[in-house]
Amino acid sequence: MSQPTPTTDLQAVIGLEVHLHLDTRTKMFSACGTDYFGAGPNTYTDPLTLGLPGTLPTVNARAVDLAIMFGLALGCDVSGFTQFHRKNYYYPDAPKNYQISQYDRPIARNGFLEVDGVRIGITRAHLEDDAGKLMHPLYAPYSLLDLNRAGMPLIEMVTEPDLRTPEQARRFLGLVRAVAQSLGVSEANPEEGQMRCDVNVSVHRPGTPFGTKVEVKNLNSFRSVQRALEYEIARQTRIVSAGGTISQDTMGWDDGGQKTFVMRTKEGEADYRYFPDPDLPPLNITPDWIERVRATMPELPTQKHARYLAVGLRESDADSISIDVPLSRFLDAALKEPGTDTSADHAQKLANWLLTDVAGWLSAHELTLAQSKLTPAHLSALVRLVSAGTLSGKMAKELLPTVMEGADPAALVQERGLSVVTDTGAIEAAIDAAMQADPATVEKVRSGNTKAVNALFGPVMKAMGGQAKPDVVRTLLNQKLGL
């Protein structure tokens, strides 16, 4: 488990490097396909991916457009001259022995995102191609290499050291994912390797220069990012508090042991021997190009948040839904269903169901919303049935599991005869029976103990099979008791 940070006056300073696989049909510099998830190893390769002699790269135009769009969403400057460089290093997962990346001419620079009202600076976002993937079988004297991922188009986004806590870093990553998914730039699914993160972290006393930073590499979940930061901040705090010094190392994260470990000493820029790629000409991103991309940009999470507040959602619910792209798309579709009430009350009720009952069912069944058979039309219909008084809230909750499996709630109500009983004669008969069966409670109520009426309410609802409208039952019950 992560170790608690000692109580000191030391403060953490955190910067992130986020890698996003772009949603393109082909790789960054070749026509090789990208739909390799679930495929056999080394089946999505071509001569360029393998680094064979005589191959020439060509720039993926869609990847450039997506990078421009992402940069615009981050408030970056994307105009003018951009260029690809070769970043040289030898490693088994880099067949060319270099990576095509961007050095001093990134495609996007000087932007920001706000988290909890704090502006987190974006130093740069640049394009590059990904490396392959090494797998290390347990106890085996060898490693396995899969080059399906090699050459995938990536955006690497680098923040300023503006983050201060692991929780803030996790929320920031959630916002980055929401932006990428909203734009269609990336599916940004960490479990499938479409979003990875490296963290840089140091500790210092406020008012003094930043401490020596340590990099923790290849964290593939938001939870791992938070826990790695918690552990590393605690480790560095103990060392500095005891008068020790931090070495600038590159660390790995042991998810099983919940601790960091040294991978290698940190390389410097000189070690990579950057130089402009001689096979790729520079790009000049013109104002017309930028406006063409801007015109295709979908709604951003901040715009969704404002729209949800305008239709009447509570701010906390607008926060939760606006950064969850599948959830926001579902809510938007439900709000557009024919016959849907456009009031703030209906919108809030839909949000309540999505964030509580639906979310609870999905969690219990370990499914995502997309993996269930719930449709926006069926959820909207269920909420309308409750609002109209046709179904009680209790009955609707009992129907939900079947609706989650794809059933039409209106059809279920008809098939099962579940409509709320509004016949006051039937309800009064049930009240009379309950009062005759429990005269002691009736006497308590009439003697001034008004809370005792609840002991009669339950039996009446039970006698009605839960199908009586609760407020009607309570009104008639109070009238019978002279309250």
N, C-alpha and C positions, 0 to 999 in steps of 0.2 A: 504493500500500500504506500501511497505518497506520504512522505514524512512531514510533520508540521514544521512551519518556519519559526525559528526562535524569535522571541520578542526583541527587536532591535529598532534602531532608527534608519536602517537600510531600506532602500526603495529599489524595486525591480524596474528595469528598462527593457522593453520588448519590441522587437521588430520581426516582421514575418516575410517569408518568401513563399508565395502561393503559385502552384503550377496547375493550370487548367488545360485539359484536352479540348481542343476545338471541335465543334460539331460539323465536320466536313466529310465528304464521301471518299476523298483520297488523302494521301499523306502530304506532309508539308512541301516536299520538293520532288515528288514523283507521282505517277498515276496509280500506285499500289493502293488497294482498298483499305479501309479503316474498320470495317465491321468484323473485327477478329474476336470479340468477346465470346467465349464458349467454344472457339475453334481450336483445333489441334495446334501444338507448338510449331512455330516456324513455317506456317502455311500462308501467312500474309507477308511475303517478302518479294523483293525484286532486285535486279542488279544494283540499283542505287542504295536500297536498304542494306544490302550485304557489303557495300563498300567496294564493289569490284572495279578494277581499273577501266578507265575510258568512259565512265558514266558521267553525265552532266545533270545538275539539278535545275529545275524550273520552279518558280515561285507559285504556290497555290493562291489564286486570286481571291477565292472566298475566304481563306484564312486571313488575308490582309484586311478585307472588309470587316470581318468579325472583330479583329483586333482594333480597328478604328472605332467601331461601334462601342466596344467595351471601354476604350479610352474615353470616348465622349461621355459615357455614363458615369465615369469616375471624375469628370470635370478636368480631364487632362488636355494638354496641348498636343494635338496630333498632326499639326500642319508641317509642311515642308519636307526636308530631306531626311530619309532613313536608309539604313544600310545594313547588310548582313556581313558578319565576320566569322572566321573560323576560330573556335576555342579548342585548343589542342590538349588532349590528354589520352593516355593509354589505359584502357580498362576493357575487360572481356565483353561488356555489353555495348561497346561503341565500335562497331565494325570498321568505320572509316578512320578510327583513331583521332577523330576530331568531331566536334559538334558544330553545326551551323546555327549561330546565334546572333544577337545584336549587342554591340559593345557600347560605344560612345554615341551612337545614333539610334536610340530606341524609338519605336513607333509611337509611344505615348509617354508623357512625362509631366510631372508637377500637377498631380490631381489630389483628391481627398474623398473620404467617405466619413460620415458622422455616425458615431455609436454613442447612444445615451447622451447626446448633446456635445460630445467631444469630437473634434475634428482630427481624424487620423490621416496624416499625409501619405500620398502615394508618390514615391520617388520616381518610379518608372514602371512601364509594362512593355515587355518586348516579346517578339516572336522568336521561336527556335524549334528544332526538331528534338523529339524525345529519344532516349536510349532504349535498349532492350531490357530484359528482365532476367536477373540471375535467381535461381532457386537452389537452396542448399539442403539436400536430403539429410535427415537426422543420422548422424554417425557415419555417413558415407565419406570416402576419401576424395570426393569430386563434387563439382557443382554443375547444374544444368542451365543452359542458356536458351531463352525463347526470344526471338527477334520480331515477333508479331508487333510489338509496341514500338520498335525502333522506327524512327522517321515520322511518328505521329506529330501533328501540329500542336504546339504548346504556346500558351501565353504564360510568361513568368512575370508576376506582379510583385514588386518590392515596396514595402512600406518604410516610412520614416520610423525612427525609434520612439513612437508616440504612445504606445500601449504600456499600461502599468500593471495590470493584473491578469492572471490566467483566465478568469471569467470574462473579462473584457475582450481578450484575444478570441475566445470561443464565440462570443456574440458577433465580433467583427467578421469572422469566417462565415457565420451564418448569413450575414448580410451580403458578403461577396458571392456566396453560392446563389442567393436569391436574385442578385443582379444578373449573374451569368445565365441562370435558368430562365428568367423573365425575358431576356433578350434573345434566347435561343443560341447564345454563343457556345455554351457547353452544357451537357447534362449534369456536370459537376457532382457526380456520384462517387464519394470517397471509396465505397466498398468495391467499385469496379476500376479503381485507379484513375478516375477521370479528374480527381481533385486531390492534390498532395500538398503538403506543407512542410517547410523547414522553418525553425524558429531560431532567432538570435536573442540571447538574454544575458544581461549582466546586472550587477547590483552596485549601488553607490549610496552615499549619504547626500540628501538633497543639498544643492548649493555647491557641490564638488563635481569635478569632471566625472563622466561616465566611467564605469569600471571596464575590465577586460571582458569582452563578450565571448560566449560559447555558442556554437551552432549545434542544434539537434536536427538530424536529417530524416527525411522520408517518413513523416507522420501521416498515416492514412485514415485518421478519423478525428473528429473534433474533440472527442473524449481523450484520445491519446495526446493531442496538443495540450489540453488543459492539464492533464496529469504529468506530462513530461515537464511542463513549465513549473508546476507546483514542486516537483521533486528537485529540479535544477536550481530553482530559487532558494529552496531550503539548503541544498548542498553548498551553494556559493555563500549563502549567509553565514553558515557555520564556519566556513574557512576564513572569510574576511573578518568575522567577529573575533576569531582566535588569533588574528594577526597574520594569517597566511596570505598567499597570492593565488590568483586564478590564472591558469595557462590557457591560451587561445587554441582550444582543440575542437575538432569536429566529433560530435558524439552521436551514438545511436540510441534508440529507445528499446528497452527490453520490456515488452508489454506483459509478459508472464511474471517477471520479477518486479515490475513497476519501478524501474530505475534506469538511469542513463549509463552508458559505457563508452570508453574512448575508442573511436574508430581510427583516427589518424590526426596528425597535426594539420593545422589549417593551411591550405595553399593560398598564395597571394596571386594578384593579377598577372605578375610577371611569369608565374609558373605555367600559365595557359598560353602564353605567346600569341595573343590575339593579332590577327591581321585581316584586312578586308578580303572576303571570298572573291577570288579572281573570276569565278564562273557566274557570279550573280551581279547584275548591274544595280546601282542605287535606285531607290524609288523616290519620286517627288509627289507628295500627297497635296494636291491642289485644293483650293476652296470649293470648286465644283464637285470634286470627289467626296469631300467631307459632307457637303449638303446632300448629295445623293444617298450616302449612308444614313445620315441623320433622318432623312425622310422615311426610312424603313424601320426606325427604332420603335419597338413596342413600349407599352407602359412600364415604368420602373417601380420598384417597391415603394419608394417615397410617394410617388403619384397615387399608387393604389391606397396607401395609408390615408392620404388626404381624402380620397374618394369614399373610403369606408366610413370615415368620420362624418362626411357629408350626408351619407344615407342613414346615419343614426347608430352606428356601432360604438360600443364602449372603446375607449382608447386602448386599453390592454388587449382587447380582442382584435382591434385593428392592427396592433403591433404584431400579434401572433400570426394572423392570417396573411398579412401583406408580405411577410418574408418566407412564407411557405407556398411555393408556386403551385403545386398540385392542389392544395387546399383552396387557394384563392381562385384558381380556375374553376373549381367545383362550385364554390359559392357564387361566383359570377354567373355561371350557367344556371344555377338554381334561381337566382334573382331574375333571370330573363325568361323563365318558364311562362307560357301562356296562362293567363288567369292568376298570376302571382300577385299578391298584395304588395304594393310598392311602399308601404309605410315603414317607418323606422322600426316599429315594433316587430314586424315580420322579418326584417333583415336581422335584427338582434336575435330573434328566436332561431333562425337558421344557423347563425353563428354559435349559439348556445348548444344546439344539437351536435354540430360538427366538432366543437372543442371538448365536449363532455361525453355524451352517450356514444356517438360514432367513434370518437377517439378511443374510448374505453373498450369498445368491442374489437376494434382493430388491434389494440395492444394485447388483449387477451388471446386473440387468434394469430398474433405475430404476422399480421398482414399490413400492406400499405393500402391507401384509399383506392389506388388503381387496381390492386389485386382483388378487391372486393367486387361484388356485383351491384353495389348501390349506385343508383343514377341520380343526377340532380333533380330530374322530374319526380322521382319517387319520394325523395326527402322533402321537396317542396310540397308535395301532395300530403304527406304525413303531417307536416306542420300546419297546413291549411285545415286539415280535418280536426286537429286539436283546437285551433283558433275559432273554428265555426261551432265548436261544442259537439261535433259528431262523435269525437273520441275524447275520452279523458286522458290526461297526461300519463296516468298509470297504465292504461290500456295501450297507449302508443308505445311506451317503453317495452311492453311485453311483445308487441308486434315487431319491434326493431330488428331482432335477429333474423326474422324471416324476410324482412325488407332488405337487409344487408345481403341476403342471398339472391336478390333480384326480384322479389315479389312486389306486385303493385298494391300499395296499402288500401286503396279504395276497393279493389277486388277482395282483399282479405276481410275488410269490414262487412262486405255484403255476404261473402261465403260463410262467415262465422257468426253473423248476426250480432255484431259488436257495437252497433250504434248506441250512443248514450240515450238512456231512457229519459224523456222529458214529460211523460204522463204523470201529472201531479197526483192523480187518484191512486196509481200504483205505489208511488213513493209514500203517500200518506198512510196507505194500508200497512206498508213495511214499518213506518214509524209507530203506528198504533200497536203493532205486534211487539216491537222492541220495548215500548213503554210498559206493556202488560207483562212482559217477561222479566222486567227489572224494576219493580215499583220502588225499591230502596233508592236507586239512583235518581228516579223521578222526584222523590221526596227531597233528596239532597239539593237538587237543582232548584226546586221551588222554595227551599229554605235559605237560598242565597249563595250556594256553592256553584256558581255558573260554570266553572271549569269541568264539573262532573258531566256536563253535556257530552263531552268527548267519548264517554263510556257508552253512550247510546248511538253516537254517530257511526262508530265502527260496525256494530251489528246491522244497522240499516243498510250501509254500503254493501256489506256481505250478502244480505238478503236480496239485494238488487243485482248481485253478480258483478259488482264493480262498475256497472253500466249506467248508474244514475249520475247526473251532473252534481258534483260535490256542493257547489254554492246553492243549488236549488234544495238539496237535502238539508243543508244547514239552515236555510231560511225557513223552510216548513217546520223543521224540528224546533227552532226557536219560537215560532208562532204557537205550536202545540203546547209548549212548556210555559208560554206567557212571558217570554224574555223580550 
